[in-house]
Structures are given as C-alpha cells and as structure tokens.
Amino acid sequence: MIKTWRNAGLQAYFETGSKAGIQPAHANKLTKLLTALNAASKPQDMAAPAWRLHPLKGSLTGHWSVDVNGDYRITFKFEATDAVLVDMWRAQRRFKAGKVKRIITTELPDAAHA
C-alpha cells in the first residue's frame, strides 16, 4: 500500500483523478503503475518488463524506479510492505564518451533518507 508521497500532483491524481499536477498524456500509464504499486508488497511486484524496474544508486540508494513514458519515472522506496516517498522524476540524458547516461534532475533532501 502507498503510505507517503513526495509529489502532490501524483498523489492528487491517484486519490481524486485530478490531472492538474501531471501530464495528461501520462494518465493511463500512471493509473496502471500506481494501482500496481498500491497493491505491491515488495519492489519485485513492480517487475513487469515494460516498466523496467531498477534500483537507484548514489543518494537514492534504497529507492526503486519504473518507467512512465520517455524520460519520466516513478520512484519509490519500501518500508516493510508499504511503498513510501512515491515521486515522479524527469531524467535527463547526458552524453559522455559516446555513451548515454541518465541522471536525476533533482535530489531528495537528506530527511527523505531517514
């Protein structure tokens, strides 16, 4: 079950259907992802191939990510069997030595890692 949110627009969409805080083109995919996340009890429950579930590194170690569309991702962490700190990010592509590297455009405050 989703217990805490970091993105108010995503939370409003999930709880009320309001598209004011999301891109309307993402609505159908977000409905599927958030419904599945709400039913999930561990990260691996989100491992549908098209969603590209993967753990995050660096300052977001312990968080997981699934693809929404293009460069948009939903990130979350599990505490026991509950999803917490559910957020939506837009990754940027940076080119270095001919390789594509994706980075998160913003960082969570230190309090989010407690």
C-alpha positions as CSV (number, residue, x, y, z in Angstrom):
1,M,0.0,0.0,0.0
2,I,1.2,3.5,-0.7
3,K,1.8,5.3,2.6
4,T,3.6,8.5,1.8
5,W,4.1,10.8,-1.2
6,R,6.7,13.3,-2.3
7,N,4.8,14.5,-5.3
8,A,1.5,16.3,-4.5
9,G,0.3,16.2,-8.2
10,L,0.8,12.4,-8.4
11,Q,-1.0,11.9,-5.0
12,A,-3.9,14.1,-6.1
13,Y,-4.2,12.1,-9.4
14,F,-4.2,8.8,-7.6
15,E,-6.7,9.8,-4.9
16,T,-9.1,12.1,-6.9
17,G,-8.3,11.6,-10.6
18,S,-7.2,15.3,-10.9
19,K,-4.8,15.7,-13.8
20,A,-3.8,19.2,-12.7
21,G,-0.4,18.0,-11.3
22,I,0.5,15.5,-14.0
23,Q,0.9,15.5,-17.8
24,P,-2.5,14.3,-19.1
25,A,-0.7,12.1,-21.7
26,H,0.7,10.0,-18.8
27,A,-2.7,9.4,-17.1
28,N,-3.4,5.9,-18.4
29,K,0.1,4.6,-17.6
30,L,0.1,6.3,-14.2
31,T,-3.2,4.7,-13.4
32,K,-1.7,1.2,-14.1
33,L,1.6,1.9,-12.3
34,L,0.1,3.5,-9.2
35,T,-2.6,0.8,-8.9
36,A,0.0,-1.9,-9.1
37,L,2.3,0.0,-6.6
38,N,-0.6,0.3,-4.2
39,A,-1.2,-3.5,-4.3
40,A,2.6,-4.3,-4.2
41,S,4.2,-5.6,-1.0
42,K,7.8,-5.6,-2.3
43,P,9.7,-3.9,-5.2
44,Q,9.7,-7.0,-7.3
45,D,5.9,-6.9,-7.6
46,M,6.5,-4.0,-10.0
47,A,8.8,-6.0,-12.3
48,A,6.6,-6.0,-15.4
49,P,9.1,-6.0,-18.3
50,A,7.8,-2.8,-19.9
51,W,8.1,-0.9,-16.6
52,R,11.9,-1.5,-16.4
53,L,12.1,-1.8,-12.6
54,H,15.6,-1.0,-11.3
55,P,17.2,0.1,-8.1
56,L,18.7,3.5,-7.8
57,K,22.2,4.4,-6.7
58,G,24.1,7.2,-5.0
59,S,22.0,9.5,-2.9
60,L,18.9,7.5,-3.8
61,T,20.2,4.1,-2.7
62,G,17.3,2.0,-1.4
63,H,14.8,3.6,-3.8
64,W,13.4,1.9,-7.0
65,S,12.3,3.3,-10.3
66,V,9.8,2.3,-13.0
67,D,9.3,3.9,-16.4
68,V,6.3,6.1,-17.1
69,N,7.0,7.4,-20.6
70,G,10.1,8.7,-22.3
71,D,12.3,10.3,-19.6
72,Y,9.6,10.2,-16.9
73,R,10.0,7.8,-13.9
74,I,8.1,7.0,-10.8
75,T,10.5,6.4,-7.8
76,F,9.6,4.8,-4.5
77,K,11.0,3.0,-1.5
78,F,9.6,0.2,0.5
79,E,9.3,0.1,4.3
80,A,8.2,-3.3,5.3
81,T,5.3,-4.0,2.9
82,D,4.4,-0.3,2.2
83,A,5.5,2.0,-0.6
84,V,6.8,5.3,0.7
85,L,8.2,8.5,-0.7
86,V,6.4,8.0,-4.1
87,D,7.6,10.6,-6.5
88,M,7.8,11.4,-10.2
89,W,11.0,12.5,-11.9
90,R,12.2,13.5,-15.3
91,A,15.6,12.1,-16.2
92,Q,18.0,14.0,-18.4
93,R,20.3,12.5,-20.9
94,R,24.0,13.5,-20.8
95,F,26.5,12.3,-23.4
96,K,30.0,11.3,-22.3
97,A,32.5,9.3,-24.3
98,G,29.8,8.3,-26.7
99,K,27.5,6.7,-24.1
100,V,24.1,7.8,-22.8
101,K,24.0,8.3,-19.1
102,R,20.7,9.1,-17.4
103,I,20.7,11.3,-14.3
104,I,18.0,12.5,-12.0
105,T,17.5,16.3,-12.4
106,T,16.9,16.9,-8.7
107,E,17.9,15.3,-5.4
108,L,15.7,14.3,-2.4
109,P,16.5,16.2,0.8
110,D,18.5,14.3,3.4
111,A,15.4,14.0,5.6
112,A,13.9,11.7,2.9
113,H,16.6,9.1,3.6
114,A,15.7,8.7,7.2
